[in-house]
Amino acid sequence: MSIKNVRLEVMQFLEKDIDAYMDKFLVPADKIWQPTDFLPNSQTDSFFDEIKELQELSKDLPDDFWITLIGDTITEEALPTYESWLMQMDGVVDEEGNYLENGWAKWIRHWTGEENRHGDVLNKFLYLSGRINMREVEVTTQHLINDGFDIGTAHDPYKNFVYTSFQELATYVSHNNVSAIAKKYGAKKLSRMCKIIAGDEMRHHLAYTEFVRRIFEADPSEMMLAVQHMFKLKIVMPAHFLRASGEERGTLFDAFSDAAQRIGVYTAFDYIDIMRKLIEAWQLDKISGLNAEAEKARDYIMKFPDRMDRISQRIVIPEDGPQFKWLLPATSK
């Protein structure tokens, strides 16, 4: 049987438990938080006072914080790219590429529904803050969706689930650190907003990590090779094609990444720590039944974080970054 057909069988096997996974890792729309729960209420007399308070607090937040928050928002708003990519996975489409209305498609739609709230609430906050050139943000967002992304997974569900396991934990780290910085500067509502978004990302991370764990039980050698492929490829962020208006694809990502590192939201050390956490979560050192190629892959994976750690020690982050078109200067209080 071909590798692709084995993957399809494994996906069909796991699909039987999709409803249980949805009950465990997702929250029904009627019970989960919604963006308006965290924003000034336009139906109350205090609406404009709440906006004024929000804008006053926004003046104290440093530029690198805003650049990181805006980049995170744009990343969240490029959700159409991520949904369409997942909907093309083997197991969501059949051997001929025909779409299957199955449990995996249901999972992806419900996961997308939860994720959609993140960009929605952050975008509205940015708009109300008075610090953001929203048209430039909107242009960047449209460019990012137009440009798509290339994460090296093709339609392989094993590689896709390694990517999502990593990326959901990375977004948890980022939103959680943004929350902590916002709290430090007294922006308590923004802090609470980012904290609850981080909680969603952690649930999603645990779900995709569980999918990989189950695949290891059914097809350990191929799953190990998929992990090695993604680690060796070096997992890229969803916004790696980030650009400003009038610029070429991908020209803004490094400056955004530098800002996130300077402010301590997401660093090279976080990247390495996530790899170590995944190795531990999947207990890769204890996986049995591997063929010779997969054993070599495991050896590579187990040594990889330390290798990346040595490389990261040599990374120098610029003290200052370029002027971002997204950001407006803070007016005096």
Helices and strands as residue ranges (DSSP letters): H 3-15, H 18-25, G 35-38, H 47-58, H 63-77, H 79-86, H 103-129, H 134-147, H 157-184, H 188-218, H 220-233, H 253-263, H 268-281, G 284-286, H 292-312
